[in-house]
Amino acid sequence: MGKLIMIMIDGISADHFELYRRHLPNLDRLAHTGTQLAALRPEMCGTSCPGRTSMIAGVSPAEHGIYGNHIWREDGFRWASPYDVKVDTLPALACQQGLDVANLGYGMVRPEDCSLYVGPWWADEMLMRGKDATPEPADEGWLRAADPHDPEGRLAALSAEAVVAPNHSEAHKLQLGMLADQQLLDLAAGLATSEQAPDLILLEIAITDYFLHKYGADHDLTRWSLRTADAQIGTLLTRLEQAGVLQQYNFAICSDHGHASMPKGLYVDRLLGDEVVWSSEGGVLLVNPRNEAEAKHVIDRLVGEGIEPWPTDFMPAALRDQLLAFVVPEGSEISFEAAVPGTEGLYGPSKYVSNHGMRPGTEADHRFCIFSGPDIPQQTLGVADCIRFAPTLADILGIETPWAARSLLSVAADLSAA
């Protein structure tokens, strides 16, 4: 079919978008003129790395391997990287079938799976988490994914600004994150209007998630970040329109997860003890018990606090007997966290005003989703599983995939809203 620009806007739930869309004229116009879903149901669990992976891999986390922001590897939990994805992603399949693919700041993509690649501006945060009590060592996968790949010098030919490094300036991180997002969209506009315009461009607007974490959905600064994201997309649309190429591109715009207030932290280290190895995904907790006795201790302590054990079938089969999974009670506003210095007891304030990784089925974690462009019908669809997003991108691009999940556009009738 046609060319495609995919844009992920970090952390925006379907409800959040509907509540505020009257202030987002560009996204609102794309939704009205194209296909809008009521929501995408998240995978288990709905956090950044699984959410980004689900947008480019039409299989479940049990198959693609990214079941959390942190995954288990031999002796501990560490950040998932693009090199942990166990299947060919949409960019890889597109390149294999002769398409020109430009990844400009989207996470969970390998440089070698693209014709042209710029890593996400937040990649250095994955390499050394200075804000953690014990910073994690640099991870080889993210080191590889942080380097640009531009063998033909196409980016240099644009004479564009170098993308800033927001994490190097903690005092101005939020403002510089907005600039980095805009600079990456500027690169997309330059490439899309060049003589060698890519068939597929992957982008993300990441800073909205940072504002949500720090201020929550109802804060004016968070609203400012969302209005800025809409304006940035408007700038991209205007540049393509002015160059006469807007009708060459379809757009797929989606979030990686939702957000919700989780003001109460359950301090896992104090509840389980310092010897237990665990990883928090917001309202989802993963534990690697050393033996059956420790597993029983973990289960007893957590269940005693009303925490619910959860099946591990969302993980790869090899891990299901190694890890335990738990979720917060239904309707709870608890986040699993390490103890905040200066506090006492098992519970206390969360380090975030808003968070993700909610109990499965929580509507605040449902993701907004829009398809728009010359090859996209004008319609409103119901709620769908996120596994169908990547097959829809493949359908728009006209590439073949091994995925059993079906495109949302080719089977729209079963999702049509009443």
C-alpha positions as CSV (number, residue, x, y, z in Angstrom):
1,M,0.0,0.0,0.0
2,G,1.6,3.3,1.1
3,K,4.4,4.7,3.2
4,L,4.1,5.0,6.9
5,I,5.2,7.1,9.8
6,M,4.7,5.5,13.2
7,I,4.7,7.8,16.3
8,M,4.5,6.5,19.9
9,I,3.4,9.1,22.5
10,D,4.6,7.8,25.8
11,G,2.1,7.1,28.6
12,I,-1.1,8.5,27.2
13,S,-4.1,6.4,28.0
14,A,-7.2,6.2,25.9
15,D,-9.2,8.0,28.6
16,H,-6.6,10.7,29.0
17,F,-6.7,11.4,25.3
18,E,-10.5,11.5,25.1
19,L,-10.6,13.9,28.1
20,Y,-8.1,16.3,26.6
21,R,-8.4,15.9,22.9
22,R,-10.3,19.2,22.4
23,H,-7.0,20.9,23.2
24,L,-5.1,18.7,20.7
25,P,-6.2,19.9,17.3
26,N,-3.7,17.9,15.2
27,L,-4.3,14.5,16.9
28,D,-8.0,15.2,17.0
29,R,-8.0,15.9,13.2
30,L,-6.1,12.7,12.5
31,A,-8.5,10.7,14.6
32,H,-11.6,12.2,12.9
33,T,-10.3,11.8,9.4
34,G,-8.9,8.2,9.9
35,T,-9.5,5.2,12.1
36,Q,-9.6,5.6,15.8
37,L,-9.8,2.8,18.3
38,A,-11.6,3.1,21.5
39,A,-8.5,1.6,23.1
40,L,-5.8,-0.9,22.9
41,R,-5.6,-3.4,25.7
42,P,-2.1,-3.6,27.1
43,E,0.1,-6.7,27.4
44,M,1.1,-8.0,30.8
45,C,2.6,-5.9,32.0
46,G,2.0,-2.5,30.6
47,T,5.3,-0.8,31.0
48,S,7.7,0.9,28.6
49,C,9.8,-1.9,27.1
50,P,7.0,-4.4,26.7
51,G,4.7,-1.6,25.3
52,R,7.3,-0.5,22.7
53,T,8.0,-4.1,21.7
54,S,4.3,-4.9,21.2
55,M,4.1,-2.0,18.7
56,I,6.6,-3.7,16.4
57,A,6.2,-7.4,17.1
58,G,2.9,-9.1,16.4
59,V,3.3,-11.8,19.1
60,S,2.9,-12.0,22.8
61,P,5.6,-11.3,25.4
62,A,5.8,-15.0,26.0
63,E,7.2,-15.3,22.5
64,H,9.0,-12.1,21.9
65,G,10.6,-12.2,25.4
66,I,10.0,-8.7,26.7
67,Y,7.6,-9.3,29.6
68,G,8.8,-6.4,31.7
69,N,11.1,-3.3,31.8
70,H,13.4,-5.6,33.7
71,I,13.9,-9.2,32.7
72,W,15.7,-12.0,34.4
73,R,19.1,-13.0,33.2
74,E,21.1,-15.6,35.1
75,D,22.0,-13.8,38.3
76,G,19.6,-10.8,38.4
77,F,17.0,-8.6,36.8
78,R,18.3,-6.0,34.3
79,W,16.9,-3.6,31.8
80,A,15.5,-5.2,28.7
81,S,17.2,-4.1,25.4
82,P,16.4,-4.5,21.7
83,Y,18.8,-7.4,21.7
84,D,16.6,-9.3,24.1
85,V,13.7,-9.4,21.5
86,K,13.5,-13.0,20.3
87,V,11.6,-12.5,17.0
88,D,12.0,-10.5,13.9
89,T,10.3,-7.1,14.4
90,L,8.4,-5.0,11.8
91,P,11.5,-2.9,10.9
92,A,13.6,-6.1,10.3
93,L,10.8,-7.7,8.2
94,A,10.4,-4.5,6.2
95,C,14.1,-4.2,5.5
96,Q,14.3,-7.9,4.5
97,Q,11.5,-7.3,2.0
98,G,13.3,-4.3,0.4
99,L,11.8,-1.3,2.2
100,D,13.7,1.7,3.3
101,V,13.4,2.0,7.1
102,A,14.4,4.9,9.3
103,N,14.3,4.6,13.0
104,L,14.6,8.1,14.6
105,G,14.6,7.7,18.4
106,Y,12.2,4.8,18.8
107,G,13.2,2.3,21.5
108,M,13.5,-1.5,21.2
109,V,14.7,-1.4,17.6
110,R,18.1,-2.8,16.6
111,P,20.3,-0.5,14.4
112,E,21.1,-3.3,12.0
113,D,17.4,-3.8,11.3
114,C,17.1,-0.4,9.7
115,S,18.5,1.4,6.7
116,L,19.1,4.4,8.9
117,Y,19.1,4.5,12.7
118,V,19.2,7.1,15.6
119,G,18.8,5.7,19.1
120,P,16.4,7.0,21.7
121,W,17.6,10.1,23.5
122,W,16.9,8.4,26.8
123,A,19.2,5.4,26.1
124,D,21.9,6.7,28.4
125,E,19.5,6.5,31.3
126,M,19.2,2.8,30.7
127,L,23.0,2.4,30.8
128,M,23.6,4.0,34.2
129,R,20.7,4.7,36.5
130,G,22.4,7.3,38.7
131,K,19.1,8.0,40.6
132,D,18.9,4.3,41.7
133,A,20.4,3.3,45.1
134,T,22.8,1.0,43.3
135,P,23.4,2.2,39.7
136,E,23.3,-0.6,37.2
137,P,26.4,-1.3,35.0
138,A,26.3,-0.4,31.4
139,D,24.5,-3.0,29.4
140,E,26.0,-4.1,26.1
141,G,22.7,-4.2,24.3
142,W,21.8,-0.6,25.1
143,L,25.4,0.5,24.3
144,R,24.9,-1.0,20.8
145,A,21.5,0.5,20.4
146,A,22.7,4.0,21.5
147,D,25.0,4.4,18.5
148,P,23.7,5.9,15.2
149,H,23.8,4.0,12.0
150,D,23.8,6.1,8.8
151,P,25.9,4.4,6.2
152,E,24.9,6.7,3.4
153,G,25.3,10.0,5.3
154,R,21.6,10.9,4.8
155,L,21.3,12.6,8.1
156,A,24.4,14.7,7.6
157,A,23.0,15.9,4.3
158,L,20.0,17.4,6.2
159,S,22.3,19.8,8.1
160,A,20.0,19.4,11.0
161,E,20.7,20.2,14.7
162,A,22.4,17.5,16.7
163,V,19.9,15.9,19.1
164,V,20.5,17.1,22.7
165,A,21.2,14.8,25.6
166,P,18.5,15.7,28.3
167,N,19.9,13.2,30.9
168,H,23.1,15.2,31.1
169,S,21.3,18.2,32.6
170,E,19.1,17.1,35.5
171,A,18.0,20.7,36.2
172,H,16.6,21.1,32.6
173,K,15.8,17.5,31.7
174,L,12.1,18.0,31.0
175,Q,12.6,21.0,28.8
176,L,15.5,19.4,26.9
177,G,13.5,16.2,26.5
178,M,10.9,18.3,24.6
179,L,13.6,19.7,22.4
180,A,15.1,16.2,21.8
181,D,11.6,14.9,20.7
182,Q,11.2,17.9,18.4
183,Q,14.7,17.5,16.9
184,L,14.0,13.8,16.1
185,L,10.7,14.8,14.4
186,D,12.6,17.5,12.5
187,L,14.9,14.7,11.2
188,A,11.8,12.8,10.1
189,A,10.4,15.8,8.2
190,G,13.8,16.3,6.5
191,L,14.0,12.7,5.4
192,A,10.3,12.4,4.4
193,T,10.7,15.5,2.1
194,S,14.1,14.4,0.7
195,E,14.7,12.7,-2.7
196,Q,15.3,9.4,-0.8
197,A,12.2,9.4,1.4
198,P,11.9,6.3,3.6
199,D,9.0,3.8,3.3
200,L,8.8,3.5,7.1
201,I,9.8,6.0,9.7
202,L,9.6,5.1,13.4
203,L,9.4,7.9,16.0
204,E,8.4,8.5,19.6
205,I,7.6,11.5,21.8
206,A,9.0,10.3,25.1
207,I,8.9,13.3,27.4
208,T,5.1,13.1,28.2
209,D,5.8,10.0,30.4
210,Y,8.4,12.0,32.4
211,F,5.9,14.8,33.1
212,L,3.2,12.2,34.1
213,H,5.6,10.5,36.5
214,K,6.6,13.8,38.1
215,Y,3.4,15.8,38.1
216,G,0.4,13.4,37.4
217,A,-2.2,13.7,34.7
218,D,-4.1,16.7,36.2
219,H,-1.1,19.1,36.5
220,D,-0.8,22.1,34.1
221,L,2.8,21.1,33.3
222,T,1.6,17.7,32.1
223,R,-1.1,19.3,30.0
224,W,1.7,21.6,28.6
225,S,3.7,18.5,27.6
226,L,0.8,16.9,25.8
227,R,-0.1,20.1,24.0
228,T,3.6,20.4,23.0
229,A,3.5,16.8,21.6
230,D,0.4,17.7,19.6
231,A,2.1,20.8,18.3
232,Q,5.2,18.9,17.3
233,I,3.1,16.5,15.3
234,G,1.4,19.5,13.7
235,T,4.8,20.8,12.7
236,L,5.7,17.5,11.0
237,L,2.4,17.5,9.2
238,T,2.8,21.1,8.0
239,R,6.3,20.4,6.7
240,L,5.2,17.4,4.7
241,E,2.2,19.3,3.4
242,Q,4.3,22.3,2.3
243,A,6.6,19.9,0.4
244,G,3.7,18.2,-1.3
245,V,4.4,14.8,0.2
246,L,1.8,14.6,2.9
247,Q,-0.5,12.3,0.9
248,Q,2.4,9.9,0.4
249,Y,2.4,8.9,4.1
250,N,0.0,7.2,6.4
251,F,0.3,7.7,10.2
252,A,0.0,5.3,13.0
253,I,0.0,7.0,16.4
254,C,-0.3,5.1,19.7
255,S,0.9,5.0,23.3
256,D,3.0,2.3,24.9
257,H,0.9,2.2,28.2
258,G,-1.3,4.3,30.3
259,H,-0.8,6.1,33.6
260,A,-2.5,6.2,37.0
261,S,-2.0,7.7,40.4
262,M,-0.3,5.2,42.7
263,P,0.5,7.4,45.7
264,K,1.1,4.6,48.2
265,G,4.4,2.6,48.0
266,L,4.7,-0.9,49.4
267,Y,8.4,-1.2,50.3
268,V,9.3,-4.6,49.1
269,D,12.8,-4.8,50.6
270,R,11.4,-4.2,54.1
271,L,8.6,-6.7,53.6
272,L,10.7,-9.6,52.0
273,G,14.1,-8.8,53.4
274,D,17.4,-7.8,51.7
275,E,18.2,-11.3,50.5
276,V,15.2,-11.7,48.2
277,V,15.8,-10.7,44.6
278,W,12.9,-8.9,43.0
279,S,11.9,-6.3,40.4
280,S,9.1,-3.8,40.4
281,E,6.9,-3.0,37.4
282,G,4.7,-0.5,39.2
283,G,1.7,-2.6,40.4
284,V,3.3,-5.8,39.2
285,L,6.1,-7.5,41.2
286,L,8.5,-10.2,39.9
287,V,10.5,-12.3,42.3
288,N,13.2,-14.9,41.8
289,P,13.2,-17.2,44.9
290,R,16.4,-19.1,45.5
291,N,14.5,-22.2,46.8
292,E,11.1,-23.5,47.8
293,A,11.5,-22.2,51.4
294,E,12.1,-18.7,50.1
295,A,9.3,-19.0,47.6
296,K,6.9,-19.9,50.5
297,H,8.2,-17.0,52.6
298,V,7.7,-14.6,49.7
299,I,4.1,-15.8,49.0
300,D,3.1,-15.8,52.6
301,R,4.4,-12.3,53.2
302,L,2.8,-10.8,50.2
303,V,-0.5,-12.6,50.5
304,G,-0.6,-11.5,54.1
305,E,-0.6,-7.9,52.8
306,G,-3.4,-8.7,50.4
307,I,-1.2,-9.0,47.3
308,E,-2.4,-11.5,44.7
309,P,-0.2,-14.2,43.1
310,W,-0.5,-14.1,39.3
311,P,0.1,-16.7,36.6
312,T,3.5,-16.5,34.9
313,D,2.2,-17.6,31.4
314,F,3.0,-14.1,30.1
315,M,6.7,-15.0,30.3
316,P,8.8,-17.2,28.1
317,A,8.3,-20.9,29.0
318,A,11.8,-21.3,30.3
319,L,11.2,-18.7,33.0
320,R,7.8,-19.7,34.3
321,D,9.1,-22.0,37.0
322,Q,12.0,-19.6,38.0
323,L,10.0,-16.5,38.7
324,L,7.0,-15.6,40.8
325,A,4.6,-12.8,39.7
326,F,2.2,-10.8,41.9
327,V,-0.2,-7.9,41.3
328,V,-1.8,-5.4,43.6
329,P,-5.4,-5.9,44.7
330,E,-8.2,-4.7,42.3
331,G,-8.8,-1.0,42.7
332,S,-5.6,-0.6,44.7
333,E,-3.3,2.5,44.3
334,I,-0.2,0.7,45.6
335,S,3.1,0.6,43.7
336,F,5.9,-1.9,44.6
337,E,9.0,0.0,45.4
338,A,12.2,0.1,47.4
339,A,12.0,1.9,50.7
340,V,12.3,5.7,50.5
341,P,15.1,6.9,52.8
342,G,13.9,8.7,55.9
343,T,10.7,6.6,56.1
344,E,9.7,3.8,58.4
345,G,7.4,0.8,58.1
346,L,6.2,-1.3,55.1
347,Y,4.2,1.5,53.5
348,G,4.9,5.1,52.6
349,P,4.9,7.6,49.8
350,S,5.6,6.5,46.2
351,K,8.5,8.1,44.4
352,Y,6.2,8.9,41.5
353,V,3.0,11.0,41.4
354,S,1.7,8.7,38.6
355,N,3.0,5.4,37.4
356,H,2.4,2.5,35.0
357,G,2.5,-1.3,35.1
358,M,-1.0,-1.6,36.5
359,R,-2.9,-4.7,37.5
360,P,-4.1,-6.4,34.2
361,G,-7.6,-5.2,33.2
362,T,-7.2,-1.7,34.7
363,E,-8.8,0.7,32.2
364,A,-6.4,3.5,33.0
365,D,-3.7,1.3,31.3
366,H,-5.6,1.1,28.0
367,R,-3.8,2.9,25.2
368,F,-5.0,5.4,22.7
369,C,-4.6,4.5,19.0
370,I,-5.1,6.3,15.7
371,F,-4.5,5.4,12.1
372,S,-4.8,8.2,9.5
373,G,-3.7,8.9,5.9
374,P,-4.6,8.2,2.3
375,D,-4.9,4.5,2.7
376,I,-6.8,4.5,6.0
377,P,-10.7,4.4,6.1
378,Q,-12.6,6.9,8.2
379,Q,-14.2,4.9,11.0
380,T,-14.3,4.4,14.8
381,L,-13.5,0.9,16.1
382,G,-13.9,-0.6,19.6
383,V,-11.4,-2.1,22.0
384,A,-8.7,-4.4,20.6
385,D,-5.6,-6.3,21.9
386,C,-2.3,-4.6,21.4
387,I,-1.0,-7.7,19.6
388,R,-2.9,-6.5,16.5
389,F,-1.2,-3.1,16.2
390,A,2.0,-4.4,14.5
391,P,0.1,-6.5,11.9
392,T,-1.9,-3.4,11.0
393,L,1.4,-1.6,10.3
394,A,2.4,-4.5,8.1
395,D,-0.9,-4.4,6.3
396,I,-0.5,-0.7,5.6
397,L,3.1,-1.2,4.3
398,G,2.1,-4.4,2.3
399,I,4.7,-6.6,3.9
400,E,4.4,-10.3,4.8
401,T,4.8,-11.4,8.4
402,P,4.7,-14.8,10.2
403,W,2.3,-13.5,12.8
404,A,-1.1,-15.1,13.4
405,A,-2.6,-11.9,14.8
406,R,-4.7,-10.0,12.2
407,S,-4.7,-6.4,11.0
408,L,-7.2,-4.1,12.6
409,L,-8.0,-2.6,9.2
410,S,-8.6,-5.9,7.3
411,V,-11.0,-7.2,10.0
412,A,-12.5,-3.9,11.1
413,A,-16.1,-5.2,11.2
414,D,-15.5,-7.2,14.4
415,L,-14.4,-4.1,16.2
416,S,-16.9,-1.5,14.9
417,A,-18.3,0.5,17.7
418,A,-22.0,0.3,18.2
